[in-house]
């Protein structure tokens, strides 16, 4: 059976982490925090674990690998 492989651009985990990175950078630039950094890191870790459990397809960093075994 062939496993479906999606590109990283369709990965929820990738986009959650990109948004978190942008938010962390903006907080540093603006000097304002919505929540303490420890809480933000904990929330991001929980979100990543949840996404890991609901993920069913591996990702590929290259379009060449899509549809392969």
Backbone as a printed PyTorch tensor [residue, N CA C, xyz], in Angstrom:
tensor([[[ 0.8370, -1.1780,  0.0000],
         [ 0.0000,  0.0000,  0.0000],
         [ 0.8840,  1.2450,  0.0000]],

        [[ 0.5560,  2.1980, -0.8310],
         [ 1.3350,  3.4260, -0.9290],
         [ 0.8590,  4.4370,  0.0930]],

        [[ 1.8210,  5.0510,  0.7650],
         [ 1.4920,  6.1140,  1.7000],
         [ 1.3990,  7.4260,  0.9410]],

        [[ 0.4020,  8.2010,  1.2880],
         [ 0.2910,  9.5310,  0.7030],
         [ 1.2960, 10.4380,  1.3970]],

        [[ 2.0020, 11.2170,  0.6220],
         [ 2.9630, 12.1640,  1.1580],
         [ 2.5280, 13.5500,  0.7230]],

        [[ 2.4360, 14.4620,  1.6880],
         [ 2.0250, 15.8160,  1.3410],
         [ 3.2310, 16.7470,  1.4150]],

        [[ 3.1430, 17.8580,  0.7160],
         [ 4.2220, 18.8360,  0.7990],
         [ 4.1360, 19.5460,  2.1370]],

        [[ 5.2390, 20.0770,  2.5870],
         [ 5.2830, 20.7390,  3.8870],
         [ 4.3590, 21.9500,  3.9400]],

        [[ 4.0310, 22.5250,  2.7920],
         [ 3.1430, 23.6880,  2.7590],
         [ 1.7120, 23.3400,  3.1570]],

        [[ 1.3600, 22.0680,  3.1360],
         [ 0.0240, 21.6330,  3.5440],
         [ 0.0060, 21.0990,  4.9710]],

        [[ 1.1170, 21.2550,  5.6860],
         [ 1.2480, 20.7420,  7.0420],
         [ 0.7530, 21.7580,  8.0760]],

        [[-0.2180, 21.3490,  8.8770],
         [-0.7180, 22.2170,  9.9530],
         [ 0.3910, 22.5020, 10.9620]],

        [[ 1.1840, 21.4940, 11.2750],
         [ 2.2710, 21.6540, 12.2370],
         [ 3.2680, 22.6970, 11.7460]],

        [[ 3.6220, 22.6460, 10.4780],
         [ 4.5510, 23.6250,  9.9070],
         [ 4.0020, 25.0330, 10.0790]],

        [[ 2.7410, 25.2550,  9.7210],
         [ 2.1680, 26.6040,  9.7800],
         [ 1.9620, 27.0930, 11.2110]],

        [[ 1.6070, 26.2100, 12.1240],
         [ 1.4940, 26.6100, 13.5310],
         [ 2.8410, 27.1050, 14.0330]],

        [[ 3.8970, 26.3820, 13.6940],
         [ 5.2230, 26.7800, 14.1500],
         [ 5.7320, 28.0340, 13.4550]],

        [[ 5.3930, 28.2400, 12.2010],
         [ 5.7530, 29.4910, 11.5200],
         [ 5.0530, 30.6660, 12.1980]],

        [[ 3.7610, 30.5220, 12.4790],
         [ 3.0200, 31.5920, 13.1620],
         [ 3.5820, 31.8670, 14.5580]],

        [[ 3.9480, 30.8130, 15.2760],
         [ 4.5300, 30.9950, 16.6070],
         [ 5.8620, 31.7360, 16.5040]],

        [[ 6.6700, 31.3780, 15.5340],
         [ 7.9570, 32.0460, 15.3350],
         [ 7.7630, 33.5320, 15.0420]],

        [[ 6.8310, 33.8450, 14.1530],
         [ 6.5420, 35.2470, 13.8200],
         [ 6.0460, 35.9880, 15.0640]],

        [[ 5.1800, 35.3490, 15.8410],
         [ 4.6690, 35.9800, 17.0550],
         [ 5.7920, 36.2480, 18.0530]],

        [[ 6.7050, 35.3000, 18.2040],
         [ 7.8310, 35.4940, 19.1260],
         [ 8.7240, 36.6390, 18.6590]],

        [[ 8.9740, 36.7230, 17.3680],
         [ 9.8000, 37.8090, 16.8250],
         [ 9.1100, 39.1530, 17.0410]],

        [[ 7.8220, 39.2260, 16.7400],
         [ 7.0810, 40.4800, 16.9290],
         [ 7.0840, 40.9230, 18.3880]],

        [[ 6.9370, 39.9770, 19.2970],
         [ 6.9760, 40.3150, 20.7110],
         [ 8.3180, 40.9130, 21.0970]],

        [[ 9.3850, 40.3560, 20.5470],
         [10.7140, 40.8780, 20.8340],
         [10.9160, 42.2720, 20.2690]],

        [[10.4240, 42.4890, 19.0560],
         [10.5600, 43.7880, 18.4020],
         [ 9.7060, 44.8350, 19.1090]],

        [[ 8.4720, 44.4690, 19.4430],
         [ 7.5560, 45.4190, 20.0570],
         [ 7.7600, 45.5510, 21.5700]],

        [[ 8.4320, 44.5820, 22.1570],
         [ 8.6730, 44.6190, 23.5910],
         [ 7.4490, 44.3360, 24.4360]],

        [[ 6.4660, 43.6840, 23.8700],
         [ 5.2440, 43.3530, 24.6060],
         [ 4.9980, 41.8540, 24.5240]],

        [[ 4.5240, 41.3000, 25.6270],
         [ 4.2000, 39.8750, 25.6760],
         [ 2.7330, 39.6960, 26.0320]],

        [[ 2.0480, 38.8280, 25.3170],
         [ 0.6610, 38.5070, 25.6490],
         [ 0.6190, 37.6240, 26.9040]],

        [[ 1.5580, 36.6770, 26.9700],
         [ 1.6860, 35.7440, 28.0850],
         [ 3.1710, 35.5840, 28.3900]],

        [[ 3.5070, 35.1160, 29.5830],
         [ 4.9210, 34.8630, 29.8900],
         [ 5.5110, 33.8470, 28.8960]],

        [[ 6.7950, 33.9870, 28.5460],
         [ 7.4170, 33.0780, 27.5700],
         [ 7.2870, 31.5970, 27.9340]],

        [[ 7.3600, 31.2820, 29.2170],
         [ 7.2400, 29.8820, 29.6360],
         [ 5.8650, 29.3210, 29.2990]],

        [[ 4.8370, 30.1240, 29.4920],
         [ 3.4760, 29.6920, 29.1720],
         [ 3.3070, 29.5420, 27.6610]],

        [[ 3.8590, 30.4720, 26.9080],
         [ 3.7800, 30.3920, 25.4460],
         [ 4.4540, 29.1210, 24.9340]],

        [[ 5.6240, 28.8060, 25.4640],
         [ 6.3300, 27.5940, 25.0470],
         [ 5.5340, 26.3470, 25.4100]],

        [[ 4.9280, 26.3470, 26.5850],
         [ 4.1210, 25.1960, 27.0120],
         [ 2.9010, 25.0100, 26.1100]],

        [[ 2.2340, 26.0970, 25.7870],
         [ 1.0630, 26.0280, 24.9040],
         [ 1.4610, 25.5100, 23.5340]],

        [[ 2.5690, 26.0170, 22.9960],
         [ 3.0400, 25.5610, 21.6860],
         [ 3.4010, 24.0810, 21.7170]],

        [[ 4.0160, 23.6300, 22.7960],
         [ 4.3640, 22.2090, 22.9200],
         [ 3.1140, 21.3310, 22.9230]],

        [[ 2.0890, 21.7400, 23.6550],
         [ 0.8380, 20.9710, 23.7060],
         [ 0.1910, 20.9340, 22.3180]],

        [[ 0.1570, 22.0690, 21.6360],
         [-0.4220, 22.1210, 20.2890],
         [ 0.3320, 21.1830, 19.3580]],

        [[ 1.6570, 21.1740, 19.4440],
         [ 2.4510, 20.2860, 18.5900],
         [ 2.1870, 18.8120, 18.8830]],

        [[ 2.0190, 18.4630, 20.1530],
         [ 1.7150, 17.0740, 20.5040],
         [ 0.3520, 16.6770, 19.9480]],

        [[-0.6390, 17.5420, 20.1080],
         [-1.9780, 17.2570, 19.5760],
         [-1.9220, 17.0830, 18.0570]],

        [[-1.2350, 17.9780, 17.3860],
         [-1.1150, 17.8650, 15.9270],
         [-0.3890, 16.5870, 15.5220]],

        [[ 0.5890, 16.1730, 16.3060],
         [ 1.3180, 14.9360, 16.0110],
         [ 0.3710, 13.7390, 16.0710]],

        [[-0.5450, 13.7370, 17.0430],
         [-1.4820, 12.6230, 17.1770],
         [-2.5240, 12.5880, 16.0640]],

        [[-2.8900, 13.7470, 15.5130],
         [-3.9020, 13.7450, 14.4530],
         [-3.3020, 13.6860, 13.0570]],

        [[-1.9760, 13.7270, 12.9770],
         [-1.3180, 13.6740, 11.6720],
         [-1.3070, 12.2430, 11.1620]],

        [[-1.7150, 12.0800,  9.9190],
         [-1.7420, 10.7460,  9.3400],
         [-0.8230, 10.5670,  8.1440]],

        [[-0.2660, 11.6600,  7.6600],
         [ 0.5720, 11.5880,  6.4630],
         [ 1.9380, 12.1960,  6.7270]],

        [[ 2.9740, 11.5700,  6.2130],
         [ 4.2940, 12.1910,  6.3170],
         [ 4.3810, 13.3760,  5.3620]],

        [[ 5.3440, 14.2670,  5.6080],
         [ 5.5350, 15.3840,  4.6940],
         [ 6.8060, 15.1790,  3.9000]],

        [[ 6.8850, 15.8800,  2.8050],
         [ 8.0760, 15.8660,  1.9730],
         [ 8.5460, 17.2980,  1.7910]],

        [[ 9.8470, 17.5100,  1.9090],
         [10.4150, 18.8310,  1.6760],
         [10.6670, 19.0470,  0.1950]],

        [[10.4410, 18.0110, -0.6140],
         [10.6650, 18.0930, -2.0530],
         [ 9.4150, 17.6120, -2.7850]],

        [[ 9.1160, 18.2320, -3.9040],
         [ 7.9640, 17.7820, -4.6990],
         [ 8.2710, 16.4930, -5.4340]],

        [[ 9.5200, 16.0800, -5.5070],
         [ 9.8980, 14.8400, -6.1930],
         [ 9.3960, 13.6020, -5.4600]],

        [[ 9.2800, 13.6880, -4.1210],
         [ 8.9210, 12.5250, -3.3180],
         [ 7.4310, 12.2450, -3.2330]],

        [[ 6.5930, 13.1580, -3.6880],
         [ 5.1500, 12.9630, -3.5430],
         [ 4.6810, 11.7250, -4.2630]],

        [[ 3.8600, 10.9430, -3.5610],
         [ 3.2760,  9.7520, -4.1660],
         [ 4.1830,  8.5410, -4.1440]],

        [[ 5.3600,  8.6450, -3.5700],
         [ 6.2460,  7.4930, -3.5280],
         [ 5.9500,  6.6530, -2.2950]],

        [[ 6.5270,  5.4620, -2.2310],
         [ 6.3240,  4.5700, -1.0740],
         [ 6.9530,  5.1010,  0.1650]]])
